[in-house]
Amino acid sequence: MPINAFRKIFDKSTQTESKESKEPKESKEVEKRPCKKCGAAFSAQELKDNFYICPKCGYYFRVHARRRIDMIIDEGTFEEWDAEMAEVNPLAYPEYEEKLQAAREKTSLNEAIVTGCGEINGFKTVIMVCDCRFLMGSMGYNVGEKVARGVERATEQRLPVIIYAASGGARMQEGIVSLMQMAKTSAAIKNHSDAGLLYISVLTDPTTGGVTASFAMLGDIILSEPGALIGFAGPRVIEQTIRQKLPEGFQRAEFQQKHGFVDSVVERKDQKEVLGLLLRLHCQDGGWQTWSEENNLHPAASESLPETVRRQIESWRDNSPKSRKAPFSGTMRQKTLNKIAKRHTDPLEAVHQARKTGRLVASDYIRFLFKDFIELHGDRYFGDDAAVIGGIATYCGVPVTVIGQDRGKSVEETVGRNFGMAQPEGYRKSLRLMKQAEKFNRPIICFVDTPGAYPGMEAEERGQGEAIARNLYEMSTMKVPILSIIIGQGGSGGALALAVANEVWMLENATYSILSPEGFASIIWKDASRADEAVKLMKVTAQELYELGIIERIICEDEPAEEKSLEEISKIIDKHMREFFHACAAKTPEEIADQRQKRFRQM
């Protein structure tokens, strides 16, 4: 071939390669997606690397179902279920088939949800992810059927369920048939729950209409992405119906958490870790009943029960006032009593110490005694009361539910927690968490510290008395161990609502009373200034209440319960807790509930 001809071919080839090498760059520029909030554009890779969150302003892009699965499920473990579903048009709606076909071509999905099973950090789970690209993620027959089948299969295989909700609501083209999917999916979830299995609902933008009013809001635990729109009626419907402009942030995830409907708002980058932890906290069969064999709660855990524990178990069975003091009969406990008797806590000093600014609060003990604590929010009715904190944690490797009245330490925190005075939603939140604990066979530890339930007008309007009564009613028959520790003030029914327990302990300088000394003096003498006189008559100290048989143990305070003594006091509590739960492991759930009822029956 002549050299010139070769050069022409070479030059042409080089030009073609050069052109082709430029095309991908031009294509990448075209593929850049603009942020709907700030307008900045980013490549697909940039968004993927940042979990599809705008690197500039933090706006959350909506995520396709399969991308979501890739982000959450361990690589290579996902098995899709019901990938193909026959087309349905129950109302013979005009052009509906064409819309379905167009949605399939656009999304490469058969329907608006992908279902299947996989693993998250090694824990197997059923997962379902809605996709808003498919007719706005609306729920028709096929979506409802896939959800119901997935939950039923999870029930048969005894697997947890995680559903990522994203939907505009019921599918209009399927009319009443779509509406029926709300009941179908809810019934499947009820059966799954009755089998004692975990369901986590994750709400993403948007979660509205019939999906909100069915499976999306039925989770044992409800998580949400930041800023997600969550509501039954969408903002446009509300504004057009009532002709009222909605406030900024209305129906967003943070609004829903504040109003009690979302346990936690979790950033996208943290979701796999949080879901993995929640699965781990719910994967253990046997719960507290396995502690004595597997968790070394006592030096003789794998051998026969220690004599002190056997005496404690026998004391529970007998349950007379005298025998209820048996848990304090060991040498170590007798030394504690002798030490406290010598100090003979003055009631006025105890009241001062219990109320003292800077005294250790519930969150301090939770931080020191437990691992993996995940705080859960809200009562699912009205709000999230900051005066009560609660959630799931591990103690000696075993999942537990921890609840505490917390009055805060700084002025700002104390005001934010309403001085530890819970409103009805605080008691309803605590009861919700306790019933969840019973479902999953978790022991309950309550830290009591309140001057009393909040006496405000709004608390009365929302049923303060009913909320407290309901706690007493439900706690009396729960079939898991309940331990309550009064760490500061134990004021009135507001304290008792977290103290219907198998055992109640008090810190040495805590108080427990029918109401405040000021209130007592006001009622008895119509003179609150006689509070110092009243407290000497009321029998509010740990030593006095132990002698009355009201409490089982006193936690010694060699130093007042402040930050510098947190470790020492927590170690004492820990030692007693290990013995307590070791003894519980020798009892059946029915015996646990029966002992608690007998404890109060003989008072």
C-alpha positions in Angstrom: 0.0 0.0 0.0 1.4 3.4 -0.9 2.6 5.4 2.1 0.2 8.3 1.4 -2.8 6.0 1.3 -1.8 4.5 4.6 -1.5 7.9 6.1 -5.0 8.8 4.9 -6.4 5.7 6.6 -4.4 6.3 9.7 -5.5 9.9 9.9 -9.1 9.0 9.4 -8.9 6.3 12.1 -7.2 8.7 14.5 -9.9 11.3 13.8 -12.6 8.7 14.5 -11.0 7.6 17.7 -10.6 11.2 18.8 -14.2 11.9 18.1 -15.3 8.7 19.9 -13.1 9.5 22.9 -14.8 12.9 23.2 -18.3 11.6 23.0 -18.4 10.0 26.4 -17.3 13.3 28.0 -20.1 15.1 26.2 -22.4 12.3 27.3 -21.4 12.6 30.9 -22.1 16.3 30.8 -25.5 15.6 29.5 -26.1 13.0 32.2 -25.4 15.4 35.0 -28.5 15.8 37.2 -29.4 19.2 38.6 -30.4 19.5 42.3 -34.0 20.6 42.6 -33.1 22.7 45.7 -29.9 24.5 44.8 -29.6 24.0 41.0 -26.1 22.6 41.1 -25.5 19.7 38.7 -23.5 16.5 39.4 -22.5 13.4 37.5 -24.1 10.0 38.2 -20.9 8.8 39.9 -20.7 11.9 42.1 -24.2 11.3 43.3 -23.7 7.6 43.8 -20.6 8.2 45.9 -22.6 10.6 48.0 -25.6 8.3 48.5 -27.6 10.4 46.0 -27.5 13.4 48.3 -26.6 16.8 46.9 -22.9 17.5 47.9 -23.6 21.2 47.9 -26.9 21.7 49.8 -27.7 18.2 51.2 -30.9 17.7 49.2 -32.1 14.1 49.0 -32.6 12.8 45.5 -35.2 10.1 45.1 -33.6 6.7 44.8 -34.6 3.9 42.3 -35.6 0.6 43.9 -32.7 -1.4 42.7 -30.2 1.3 43.6 -31.7 1.3 47.1 -31.3 -2.5 47.3 -27.7 -2.2 46.2 -27.1 0.4 48.9 -28.7 -1.6 51.7 -28.3 -5.3 51.0 -25.0 -7.2 51.2 -23.6 -7.8 47.8 -24.6 -11.0 46.1 -27.3 -11.9 48.7 -30.5 -10.5 47.2 -33.0 -12.9 45.8 -36.0 -11.2 44.0 -39.5 -12.5 44.5 -42.5 -12.2 42.2 -40.5 -10.3 39.6 -43.2 -10.8 37.0 -46.9 -10.2 37.7 -49.7 -10.6 35.3 -51.2 -7.3 34.1 -54.6 -6.3 35.7 -57.2 -3.7 34.9 -60.1 -4.5 37.2 -62.2 -1.4 36.1 -61.3 -1.8 32.4 -60.0 1.8 32.7 -59.3 3.3 29.3 -55.6 3.4 28.2 -54.5 2.0 31.6 -52.6 -0.9 29.9 -50.7 1.6 27.8 -49.7 3.5 30.9 -48.5 0.3 32.6 -46.5 -0.6 29.5 -44.9 2.8 29.3 -44.0 2.6 33.0 -42.4 -0.8 32.5 -40.3 0.5 29.6 -39.2 3.6 31.5 -38.3 1.8 34.7 -37.4 -1.8 33.6 -39.7 -2.8 36.5 -42.8 -4.9 36.4 -44.5 -2.9 39.1 -44.0 -0.1 41.6 -42.3 -2.2 44.2 -39.4 -4.7 44.2 -39.6 -7.5 46.8 -37.3 -10.3 47.9 -34.9 -11.3 50.6 -31.2 -10.7 51.3 -28.8 -10.0 54.1 -27.8 -6.8 55.9 -24.5 -7.1 57.6 -25.0 -10.9 57.6 -28.6 -10.8 59.0 -31.2 -12.3 56.7 -34.3 -10.2 56.1 -37.2 -9.7 53.6 -36.9 -6.4 52.0 -39.4 -4.5 49.8 -38.7 -1.2 48.1 -41.2 1.1 46.4 -40.2 3.0 43.3 -41.9 6.4 42.5 -40.9 6.3 38.9 -43.6 3.7 38.3 -46.9 5.6 38.3 -45.7 7.6 41.4 -45.3 4.4 43.3 -49.1 4.1 43.6 -50.6 1.0 45.2 -52.8 -1.1 42.9 -53.6 -4.8 43.1 -50.1 -6.0 42.0 -48.3 -3.8 44.6 -50.7 -4.9 47.4 -50.3 -8.5 46.3 -46.5 -8.4 46.2 -46.4 -6.8 49.7 -48.9 -9.4 51.1 -47.1 -12.3 49.5 -43.7 -11.0 50.8 -45.0 -10.6 54.4 -46.7 -14.0 54.4 -43.5 -15.7 53.1 -41.6 -13.8 55.8 -44.0 -15.1 58.4 -43.6 -18.7 57.2 -39.8 -18.5 57.2 -39.8 -16.5 60.5 -37.9 -13.6 58.9 -38.0 -9.8 59.7 -39.5 -7.5 57.1 -38.1 -4.1 56.0 -40.2 -2.0 53.7 -39.0 1.2 52.1 -42.2 3.2 51.4 -42.4 5.8 48.6 -45.8 6.4 47.1 -48.4 8.9 46.0 -51.1 6.6 47.5 -53.8 4.4 46.1 -53.9 3.9 42.3 -56.8 5.8 40.9 -57.1 3.7 37.8 -57.9 0.6 39.9 -60.5 2.4 42.1 -62.0 0.4 44.9 -59.8 -2.6 44.2 -56.8 -0.4 45.0 -58.4 0.7 48.3 -58.8 -3.0 49.3 -55.0 -3.4 49.2 -54.8 -1.3 52.3 -56.7 -3.9 54.3 -55.0 -6.8 52.6 -51.5 -5.6 53.4 -52.4 -4.6 57.0 -53.8 -8.0 57.7 -50.7 -9.7 56.5 -48.6 -7.5 58.7 -50.8 -8.2 61.7 -50.3 -12.0 61.3 -46.5 -11.4 61.0 -46.6 -9.3 64.2 -48.7 -11.9 66.0 -45.9 -14.4 65.2 -43.5 -12.2 67.2 -41.6 -11.0 64.2 -40.0 -7.6 63.5 -41.2 -5.2 60.9 -39.2 -2.0 60.2 -40.9 0.6 58.0 -38.6 3.2 56.4 -40.5 6.3 55.1 -39.0 8.1 52.1 -40.1 11.0 49.9 -43.0 10.9 49.3 -45.1 8.6 51.5 -48.7 9.6 51.2 -52.3 8.4 50.9 -53.3 4.8 51.2 -49.8 3.6 51.7 -49.4 5.9 54.7 -52.7 4.7 56.0 -51.7 1.0 55.8 -48.4 -0.8 55.8 -46.1 2.3 56.0 -47.3 3.3 59.5 -47.5 -0.2 61.0 -43.9 -0.8 61.7 -42.7 -2.0 65.1 -40.0 0.6 64.4 -40.6 3.5 61.9 -37.6 5.3 60.5 -37.5 8.1 58.0 -35.1 9.9 55.7 -34.5 13.6 56.5 -37.0 15.9 54.8 -39.3 13.2 53.5 -42.9 14.2 52.9 -45.1 11.9 55.0 -48.9 12.3 55.4 -52.3 10.9 54.5 -53.6 13.9 52.6 -50.9 15.6 50.5 -50.2 19.3 50.9 -51.9 20.2 47.7 -55.1 18.4 48.7 -55.1 20.0 52.1 -54.5 23.5 50.8 -57.2 23.2 48.1 -59.7 21.6 50.5 -59.4 24.0 53.5 -58.0 27.0 51.6 -55.2 27.4 54.2 -51.5 27.9 53.5 -49.5 25.2 55.3 -46.5 26.2 57.5 -42.9 25.4 56.4 -41.9 21.9 57.2 -45.5 20.6 57.7 -45.7 16.8 57.2 -41.9 16.5 56.7 -40.0 13.7 58.6 -38.9 16.0 61.4 -42.4 17.3 61.9 -43.7 13.6 62.1 -41.0 12.7 64.7 -41.9 15.7 66.8 -45.5 14.7 66.7 -44.9 11.1 67.7 -45.2 9.1 64.5 -41.6 8.4 63.6 -39.0 6.7 65.8 -36.0 8.2 64.3 -34.9 10.3 61.3 -31.8 8.5 59.9 -29.5 9.9 57.3 -29.1 7.8 54.2 -25.4 7.1 54.8 -26.2 5.6 58.2 -29.2 3.5 57.2 -27.5 0.2 56.5 -25.6 0.4 59.8 -28.8 1.2 61.8 -30.9 -1.5 60.1 -28.1 -4.0 60.7 -28.0 -3.1 64.4 -31.8 -3.3 64.7 -31.8 -6.7 63.1 -29.0 -7.9 65.4 -30.9 -6.6 68.5 -34.0 -8.7 67.4 -32.3 -11.9 66.2 -31.7 -13.6 69.5 -34.2 -16.3 70.5 -34.8 -16.9 74.1 -33.9 -13.4 75.3 -33.4 -13.0 79.0 -34.2 -16.6 79.6 -30.9 -17.6 78.0 -28.8 -15.3 80.1 -27.8 -17.7 82.8 -26.4 -20.2 80.3 -24.8 -17.9 77.7 -24.0 -14.5 79.1 -22.0 -15.2 82.3 -24.1 -12.9 84.4 -22.9 -14.6 87.5 -19.6 -16.4 88.3 -21.6 -19.6 88.7 -23.8 -18.9 85.6 -22.9 -22.2 83.9 -23.2 -24.2 87.1 -25.9 -24.6 89.7 -27.6 -21.4 90.9 -25.8 -19.7 93.8 -27.3 -19.9 97.2 -28.1 -16.1 97.3 -29.9 -16.4 94.0 -31.9 -19.5 95.2 -32.9 -17.6 98.3 -34.0 -14.7 96.1 -36.1 -17.0 93.9 -37.7 -18.6 97.0 -38.5 -15.1 98.3 -40.3 -14.3 95.1 -42.4 -17.4 95.5 -43.3 -16.7 99.2 -43.4 -12.9 98.7 -44.3 -12.0 102.3 -43.0 -8.6 103.5 -40.3 -10.3 105.5 -39.1 -12.5 102.7 -39.1 -9.6 100.2 -36.1 -8.2 102.1 -34.2 -11.4 101.3 -32.5 -9.9 98.2 -30.6 -7.8 100.7 -29.6 -10.7 102.9 -26.1 -11.4 101.5 -23.0 -10.2 103.2 -22.4 -7.4 100.7 -25.9 -6.2 101.0 -25.9 -6.3 104.8 -22.7 -4.1 104.8 -24.6 -1.7 102.6 -27.5 -1.5 105.0 -25.2 -1.1 108.0 -23.3 1.7 106.3 -26.6 3.5 105.3 -28.0 3.0 108.8 -24.9 4.7 110.4 -25.3 7.6 108.1 -29.1 7.7 108.7 -30.0 9.9 105.8 -31.8 13.0 107.0 -35.1 13.4 105.0 -34.5 17.1 104.4 -31.0 16.3 103.1 -32.4 13.5 100.9 -34.9 15.9 99.3 -32.1 18.4 98.7 -29.9 15.8 97.1 -32.7 14.4 95.0 -33.5 17.8 93.6 -29.9 19.1 93.3 -28.8 20.6 90.0 -26.1 18.4 88.5 -27.3 15.2 90.0 -26.9 12.2 87.6 -29.8 11.7 85.3 -31.2 8.7 83.3 -29.1 9.4 80.2 -25.9 9.2 82.3 -26.7 5.7 83.6 -27.9 4.6 80.1 -24.6 5.8 78.7 -22.5 3.9 81.2 -24.4 0.7 81.7 -25.6 -0.2 78.2 -24.3 -0.6 74.7 -25.8 -0.1 71.3 -28.5 2.2 72.6 -30.9 3.4 69.9 -33.4 6.0 71.1 -36.9 5.6 69.8 -39.3 8.5 69.7 -43.0 9.2 69.9 -46.3 7.7 71.2 -47.8 7.2 67.8 -50.7 9.4 68.8 -49.7 13.0 69.4 -46.1 13.8 70.2 -42.7 12.9 71.5 -42.2 13.9 75.1 -38.5 14.8 75.8 -39.1 14.2 79.6 -39.1 10.5 78.8 -36.3 8.9 76.8 -36.4 5.3 75.8 -35.1 2.8 73.3 -33.3 -0.5 72.7 -29.8 -1.4 73.9 -27.8 -4.4 75.0 -26.8 -5.4 78.5 -24.2 -8.1 78.8 -24.8 -8.8 75.1 -28.6 -9.3 75.5 -31.2 -6.9 74.1 -33.1 -4.9 76.6 -35.5 -2.0 76.6 -34.4 1.0 78.6 -36.7 3.9 79.6 -36.0 6.9 81.8 -37.5 10.1 83.0 -34.8 12.7 82.4 -34.8 16.2 83.8 -31.6 17.3 82.1 -28.7 19.1 83.7 -28.2 22.5 82.1 -30.9 25.2 82.3 -31.6 24.8 78.6 -31.8 21.1 78.8 -34.0 21.1 81.9 -36.5 23.5 80.3 -36.5 21.4 77.1 -37.3 18.3 79.2 -40.0 20.1 81.1 -38.1 19.5 84.4 -38.7 15.8 84.1 -42.5 16.2 84.3 -44.0 13.9 81.7 -47.1 14.7 79.7 -49.5 12.0 78.5 -47.5 11.3 75.4 -44.5 10.5 77.6 -46.3 7.8 79.4 -47.8 6.5 76.2 -44.4 6.4 74.6 -43.0 4.4 77.5 -45.9 2.0 77.3 -45.5 1.6 73.6 -41.8 0.7 74.1 -42.7 -1.7 77.0 -45.3 -3.6 74.9 -42.7 -3.8 72.1 -40.3 -5.2 74.7 -42.8 -7.9 75.7 -43.4 -8.8 72.1 -39.7 -9.4 71.5 -39.1 -10.9 75.0 -36.8 -8.1 76.2 -36.4 -7.2 79.9 -37.3 -3.6 80.8 -35.2 -1.3 82.9 -36.8 2.0 84.0 -35.0 4.9 85.6 -37.4 7.0 87.6 -36.7 10.7 88.3 -39.6 13.1 88.3 -41.2 15.6 90.7 -44.5 14.3 89.3 -46.6 14.2 86.2 -47.0 17.5 84.4 -50.1 19.2 85.9 -50.8 21.6 83.0 -54.1 22.2 81.3 -53.0 20.7 78.0 -52.0 17.5 79.8 -55.4 17.2 81.3 -57.0 17.8 77.9 -55.0 14.9 76.4 -55.8 12.5 79.3 -53.0 12.6 81.8 -54.9 10.4 84.3 -55.8 7.8 81.7 -52.3 7.6 80.4 -50.9 6.9 83.8 -53.7 4.4 84.6 -53.0 2.6 81.4 -49.4 2.1 82.3 -50.3 0.6 85.7 -52.8 -1.7 84.1 -50.6 -3.0 81.3 -47.4 -3.3 83.3 -49.0 -5.4 85.9 -49.3 -8.4 83.6 -46.3 -8.1 81.3 -44.4 -11.4 81.0 -40.9 -10.0 80.9 -38.8 -8.8 83.9 -39.2 -5.2 84.8 -36.7 -3.4 87.1 -37.3 0.2 88.2 -34.6 2.3 89.8 -35.4 5.6 91.5 -32.4 7.7 90.9 -33.7 11.1 92.0 -37.2 12.2 92.8 -40.0 9.6 92.7 -43.0 11.9 92.7 -46.5 10.6 93.0 -48.3 8.7 90.2 -46.0 10.2 87.7 -43.2 8.0 89.2 -45.3 4.9 89.8 -46.2 4.9 86.1 -42.7 3.6 85.5 -42.4 1.6 88.7 -44.9 -1.3 88.5 -41.9 -3.6 88.6 -40.7 -7.0 89.8 -38.2 -5.0 92.0 -37.9 -1.4 92.8 -34.5 0.0 93.9 -33.5 3.4 95.2 -30.3 5.3 95.3 -29.5 6.2 98.9 -30.3 9.9 98.4 -33.3 9.5 96.2 -36.9 10.1 97.4 -40.2 8.4 96.7 -43.4 9.9 97.9 -47.2 10.4 97.4 -46.5 13.9 96.3 -44.1 16.7 97.0 -43.6 17.9 100.6 -44.9 21.3 99.6 -48.1 19.7 98.1 -48.5 17.4 101.2 -48.3 20.5 103.5 -50.7 22.4 101.4 -53.3 19.6 101.5 -52.8 18.6 105.2 -52.2 22.1 106.7 -53.1 24.4 103.9 -49.6 25.9 104.3 -46.9 25.0 101.8 -44.3 26.7 104.0 -44.5 23.7 106.4 -42.8 21.4 103.8 -39.8 20.8 106.0 -42.1 19.6 108.7 -44.1 17.4 106.3 -41.1 15.6 104.9 -40.2 14.2 108.3 -43.6 12.6 108.5 -43.9 11.3 104.9 -41.3 8.6 105.0 -39.6 9.4 101.7 -36.1 8.2 102.1 -34.7 4.9 100.7 -34.0 3.5 104.2 -37.5 4.3 105.5 -39.1 2.8 102.4 -36.9 -0.3 102.6 -38.1 -0.8 106.2 -41.7 -0.4 105.0 -41.2 -3.1 102.4 -41.8 -0.7 99.5 -38.5 -1.2 97.8 -36.1 -4.2 97.5 -32.6 -2.6 97.4 -30.7 0.5 98.2 -27.9 1.6 96.0 -25.2 3.2 98.2 -24.0 6.7 97.5 -20.6 7.1 99.3 -20.4 10.3 97.3 -23.4 12.3 96.0 -24.6 11.0 92.6 -22.7 13.5 90.4 -20.5 13.0 87.4 -17.4 12.1 89.4 -19.2 9.2 91.1 -21.0 7.9 88.0 -18.6 5.0 87.5 -18.7 3.9 91.1 -22.5 4.0 91.4 -23.0 2.4 88.0 -20.8 -0.5 89.0 -22.9 -1.1 92.1 -26.1 -1.0 90.0 -24.5 -3.3 87.5 -23.6 -5.9 90.1 -27.1 -5.9 91.5 -28.6 -6.1 87.9 -26.6 -9.1 87.0 -27.9 -11.0 90.0 -31.4 -9.8 89.4 -31.6 -10.9 85.8 -29.8 -14.2 86.6 -32.5 -14.9 89.0 -35.2 -14.0 86.4 -33.8 -16.6 84.0 -34.9 -19.3 86.4 -38.6 -18.2 86.1 -41.1 -18.6 83.4 -42.8 -15.6 81.8 -46.0 -16.5 83.7 -44.1 -16.6 87.0 -42.5 -13.3 86.3 -45.9 -11.6 85.8 -47.4 -13.5 88.8 -44.6 -12.4 91.1 -45.1 -8.7 90.1 -48.8 -8.9 90.9 -48.2 -10.6 94.2 -45.6 -8.0 95.1 -48.2 -5.2 95.0 -51.1 -7.3 96.2 -49.6 -7.8 99.6 -48.7 -4.1 100.1 
